[in-house]
Structures are given as structure tokens and as C-alpha cells.
């Protein structure tokens, strides 16, 4: 019986295991967290926003039939199939309003599980997998190196496998970087990273949008030439920090039942550089560490929008109060850590959006930094038969459903070729 190792237990691993669990294969899952409740995979631990769209989520095509199937799969593990739903820009009038101002609206169907349900959803899926005698979980097992030796692949703990599927997400950048240093030929593109902020406004500013769509997805080519986009809108949500081990970034989520008075969403600038640049994770990490250096270890920078726009440090707040815990941020100046062109792109985006949604550019709205989305290096899954990459760590996906689908499709490929 073939032995397959999966490194990391998140969305991509879930899709892979669900598709392959009934095959005559021995599956071993290695997760660095101590147990299922402390799993470090952020995308499947916070918020749980699922969507069906061919316009967002990754650089690979996933047909909507499979996307809907996987959405139903996650919802089936919730309490009484309870989720919030919405549709991005299916309303033609909204589409025209944003389009007329230079935005590119993105259409999608949304399903929001909520952070307060996700723990039970993940545990339910885990319990289902445990019922299969050929699926084995190993917690508190951080794999730091993977080495190909003849027909086998050897993990840093000494165990040998016929195939290894790396599914560590963006938080597993250290392992992926180590693999790339040993096998640089697997990299097909390593020039892109998203740098930006988490923006927080009172609910009343965006109530109309939230009720219409739940999440509004837009892109905008700013005056700097950089593409700017929204990401992860959280009506009545909360801002949180995300620990990558050696640096801290900001993120956001929303709960199904416990609501705040604010809405938060990311504003991200896509930076695509040219040679000799070859380390997007290193570049993004450097920006994050610079921000942390200014804010203090484990903290992020918080700034009011007017001060952010005028490159002045914030010393106090006014009408909008942060949902992020007070010990997680320091009032400061994001401009000291970010390149000016990034700041100009974000300001241009906010000012233009304010023309459609008055109040978005209010001076006391809140700016948190850094929010960084690592695309990871785009990796070649055709290079080696026994070493594969799925989900966000592969550079091909950037969402729960696309990552889950990538794992599912990889499992199908292995089943066909076994």
C-alpha cells in the first residue's frame, strides 16, 4: 500500500483527504499545532467565508460545479446548516455605479460560516476523517525539511513516504522556502506580493453595501499604476492579529451571532516586481518586521485615516473605536514602514471609493498595518511525481474554496495515476 504524507491540516488538506479517503492508500497528516483545536491554519480558523466565483480565489480555473459542491460540504458540517449569504455585484445598478468610477466589480456568491462556528466545523470534519482506518493524524509535528531520495521522500522526522503533499498554507512559508532552496527548479514565478492595510469604519457608512452584497469585491487601477483590491469584508466584524512566528500582521473576521458596531476590510496593493527580485515572501516579511519594530513585538500599527493620509502619527482617536484588543496595537504612523507608492495607491483608492460610498474617507476611520497576503512562489507540480504542493503555499490559490478544490483535484490526479 502506498504511503502518502500531507504536511499541514487546512483547507487544501481537507479537500485532498475527502477525495482520497476511500482509496487503498495509507494517509498520514502532520500538523505542527498541538491538537485540532489549536490548528494554526488561519483561513479555516477565522471567519469562514466561502464563495463561488471564477473571477477570484486563485490563478487556476475551478468550475463552479465543484466550488458549489465544496461549499455544501462545509455547510453540511455546521450547526443546522446555518450561514449568512450574499451576492457580490449581481445587482446591475451597483455594478454600473462602481464601473463608472473606474472600479472593476467582481461577481461572486458568498456563504459566511462565522468564526464562532468554525471550531466545531473543523472538529466535525476531523472526526469524520478519523473514522477511516487508513487516515492517521500526527499533531505537534512540525516538519522543517523534506528531501527526495530515489523513489522515496524523507521528512525531517526521518519518516519515509512514496509521496508527500505540502499543504501548509501561507503560514508555512519557512518550510516552502527550505524546499525551494534545495529544489529551485520548481519555482515558475516569484515576483508578486500584496501589501496593504486593514480598514475599519462604522457600520452605518457601509450598511447599504453590506445588506446588498455582504462582501463587495472590487479592483481599481490607481494613479500610481498599481492594482488595488478589497479583500475579506467583515460586516459587524472584528480586527485581529495573525502571528506568522517571526512577525505579526493584521487580519479580520466576523462571527455569526456576536456582532460589533464596525465593518472592516482589507485594502491591498498588488506589487509585481521583475528580476533580480525572487523572494516575495522575504520582501513582505521585511515590511511586516519593520512595522512590528515600530509597534513593538506582537503588535500592529493603528492610525486614523486623516493622519495616515497626511503622514502624521496618530496620538488619539475620535468617533471610531477599534475592535482589535488594546494590547495588540500602538498608535503610530504606517508611513514609516511602507513604501510611499503603496500609501499613495491606498489613499487614491479610498478617496475614489468615497465618491460612491460617502463616509469611507472620514478622517477618524481606522487604518491598521501591516496586512500582507503572500501569494507564495508559483510552484511547478509537474516537476516531481512524489512531491506536490496544494493550496495557498503553491501560489495557485488564495481562498478556502479554491484551496480545498486544489487538494481535491490533486487527489484525483494521484488516484488516476496510482
N, C-alpha and C positions, 0 to 999 in steps of 0.2 A: 504493500500500500504506500502510495506517495505521501510524503510529509511536506506540508506547506506551513510556513510561518507568516503570521501577519503582525507587523510592528505598529502598535497603536490601535486603540479601540474608539473610533469615532464614526462619523457618517460613512466614509468610504469603506471602512471595515465592516460596518453593518450591512451595506449593500452587497459586499463580497460574500460574507458568511450566509446571508439569507438565500442567495442564489446557489451556493455550492454545498450547503449543509447536508443535503441528502445524497451526495455523491460518495463513492467509495474512496474517500481521501481523509487523511489524518490532519486536522487543522489545529494549530497552536497559536494563540493570541498572546502577545507580550505587551503589557501596558505598564508604564512607569509609575502610575499612581498606585496608592496602597490598596485601593479597593474600588468597586464600581461606583460608590457614592462620591469619591474624590477624583474621578476621572478628569484629566487636565485638558480634554478636548473642548475648547471654548464654544465652537459652533453648535455643538449638540448639547451643551450645558446651559447656555444662556439664550433666552428669548424664543428660539424655536420657530423662526419664520421660514415657512416653506412657500415656494412659488412655482408656478408653471409658466414658462416663457421660453421662447427661442431667441430672445434678444439680450439676455443677461445670464450670468451664472457661470460662465466659463468660455473657453476658446474651442470647445468641441461641440458637435451637434448632438443633442439628445432629443429624440422625438417626444412629442407631448404625451403620447400614449404611455410611455414608460414613466415619464415625470408624474403623471396623474396616478399611476399605479403605486409609485413610491410615496406620494403624498397620502394616499389612502392607507398605505402600510403604517405610516407613523401615526395617523389619526386613529387607526384601529387600536393603538396601544394607549390612548388617552382615556380619561375617566368619562364614560358615556359619550364618547366622540365629540367632546366639547371643544370648539376652536372659534376664533374670530376670523372673519373673512373680509376680503376686499378685492377691488379690481383697479389696476393702475391704467388710467387713460383710456378706458373703454368708452367714456363719455366724450363725444365728439367736440362739444363746445370747449371743454377743458383742454383737449388736445390742441385745438386751434389757438386758444389763448397763449399757451406756452410756446407753441411753434412760431407764432407771430413775433415773439420777443427773442427769438434766436435759440431757444432750447430744443433739444431732441427728446421728446417724451418716449418713455419705454412702456410698452404694454405688457401686463402680466396679471395672473390671478394669484391672490395671496391667501395663505392659511396660517394663522398665528396660534401656536400652541400655548405659549406663555412660559416664562421661567419657572413659575410655581408648579407647573405640571411636568416639566421636562425630566426631573429626577425620577419620577415614577414611570415615565415613558421609557427612559433608558434602562431602568431596572427591569421592567416588564420584558423588553427585548432581550436583555441579558439572560433572564430566567428561561425564556423560550430557547435560546441557543444552548444553554446548559443541559437541556433535556436530550440533546444529541450526543451520544457517547463518543463520537469522533471529533467533537469540538472541545478544546481544552483551553482554559484561561490561566494566565500566569501574571499576577499583579505584583507590584513592587519590583518590576524587572525593566530597568532602563537599558536599552540596547544602545551602545555607543559606537559600535563598529560592525560592519558587515563585509565579509571577504569571500570572494568567489574562488573556489579551489576545485579544479577539474569540473566534475559534474555536480558537485555539491556547493552549498552556500553555508558559510560558518558565521555564527553570531558571536558577539563579544563575550557571551557567557559560555562559549565552547560548544554549544549545540549545533548539529548539522541538519540541513534540510535540502530537499530536492528543489524547492522553490521558496523564495522569500518575496512577500508583497509588502512594500513600505507604505504605510497609511497614517503617517504621523501628523498630518495637517501642517499648518504654518508654524505651530509651536515646536515642531520637531526640526527646526532649521539647522540645529547643531549636527544632528545625525546626517541629514541630507548633505550638508557641507562637507562632512567627513567622507561620505561616499563619493562625492564629486571629486574630492582631492585625489582619491585612489583611481577613479574611473572618469576622467574629464571628458572622454569621448561621448558620454551620454547626454551632455548638455547641447541643446539645439538653439536656445535663446536665453540670454541672461542680462537683459537690458532694461527691464521695466519694474517700477515700484510706484505705489500710490502713497502720497504724503498729504496729510491734512489735519482737520480738526473735528471734534465733536461739538455740535452747535445745539444750544438749549434755549427754547423760547416758551413763553406761557401758552397754554393750550388754546386760549381764545384767538391767538394770532393765526393758527393753522387749523382751527376746528372744522372749517368747511372742507378743507382738503382731506383731513383725517376721516371725516364722515363719508366722503365720497369714495375714497380710494384705500384707506387705511395706510398704505405706503405710496408716496409719489416718487417715481423713479425718473430722473431727468439727467441728461448730459448737456454740457454747454462749452463751446469753444471760446475761451476767454480772450481778452485783448493781448495777452502775452503769447498766445498761440497754443497754450496748454489746454487739454481737455479736462473739464471739471465735472464731477458727478456726485449725486446724492447716494447714500448707502444706509440701509438699516434704520429707517424711520420708526420711532417708538412713541406712539400716542400715549399720553399719561404714563410715560416710562421713567426709567432711572438711568443715570450715568454711572458707570462702574470702571474700575481699573482692570487691566489684564496683564498678568505677570508672565513674562517670557523667560524668566530665570535670571538673566543678566541685565534686563531693562524692563520698564513698565510703560504700557501705553494705556489709552483710554478707549472705552467701548460703551455701548448702550444696550438696554434690554427693556422689555415690558412684561408685566405679569397679567394673567387672565383676570384676576379678581382684585388685587391690591393696586390702586391707581394713584398716580401723583398729579400735580397741577401743571406739569410741564411736558412738552414734547421735545425729544432730542433726535438728531440725525447727524450722520457724518457728511462732511463736505471734503471730497478727496480730489487731489490733483494728480493725474497720471503723468509720471515722468518716464520718458523712454529715451535712454542715452545711447551713445554709439561707442565704438571701440576707442580706447582700450578698456572702457568700462565693462566689467564682467562679474560684478558682485552686488546685485540689487538688495539682497538681504543685508549685506555688510553696510551698504550705504544707508538703508532705512534704519538699521540698528544704531548707526553712528548718530543720526538725527535724534533718535529716541534717547540715547545715552546723554547727549548734550542737553536735552530737555530735562532729563532726570537730574543731571548735575546742577541745574539751576533750581529745580523744585525741591531737591532732597530725595534721598533713596526711597523708592517705592511710591513716590508722589508724582502727580502731573501738575501742569500749569493751568491756572484758571484766570481769565481776563474778560472784562466787559468788551462788547463789540466796538464801542467808540474808541476805547483805549487801544484795542488791537489795531483798528484802522489807522490811528494816529501815532503808532509806535511809542506808546507811553505805558508804563507799568500801572496796573490797576492796584489801588490801595483800599478800595471799598466797593460794596455792591449797593444797588438801589432797589428796584422793584422785583427783580427776578432772583430767586434764591435757588442755589444748586441742589440737585437731588443726590449728588455724589457726597459721600460721608466726609465730614470736615477734616479728618486726619489723613485724607487721601489726596489733598491738593494744597497748593500755596498760591496766593495772588501774585501775579508776576507779569512778564512780557514775553509772549510767544516769539516775537520778532527776533529775540536774541538767539534763538535756536534754529529757526527755519530760514532757508534762502529767500531773498526778497521776492523773486519771481513767483514763488509759491504763495506768499502772502498776497501779492497783487492779484493773482488769479482767483483766490478765495474771496477777496473783497469785491472784485468785479462781479463774481457770481452772486454774492449776497445782495449787492446793490441792484442788479438786474432782476433778481427774484422778487425784490421788494416792490417792483413796478406791477407785479401780478398779485402778490400777497403782501399787502401793506402791513407793516409792523415787523417783518422779518429783519429789517435793518435797524430796529430800535436800538438806541445807544446802550441800554442796560441788558440786552440779551447776552448770553454767556458763551464764551469760547474756551474749550478745553483742548489741551495738546500734550503729547502728540497722539494722533490717530494715524496708524500706518497699516496698510494692507500689503502684505508680501505676496507677490504673485508666485514666488519661488522661481527657480530656474525652470524653463521648459525642458523636460527630460524625455529622452527617446526610449520608449518602451519596446521598440523593435530590436534594440541593440543586443540584449541578452535574453535568452529564453527562461533563465532561472532567477532573474532579478527584475521586479516590476515595481512601478510607483503608481499609486492611485490617490485621487482626491486632491486637496489643495497643495500638498507637498510636491505634486507632479508638475505644477504650473498650468494644468489644463482646466482646473475648476476653481470656483470662488463662492460656493454656496452649498447648503446642506443637500438639496435635491441633486444637484449636478455631481457632487462628491459621492453621494450614495449610488447614483446611476453609474458613475465611473467604476466603482467597485463591483457593481452588478455585471457590467459589460466585461470587465476583466475576468470575472469568474466564468462567464460564458465562454470566453476565449480559451481559458485553461481546460474547461470541460470538453470542448470540441477537440483539443489537441492532446488530451491525455492518452 
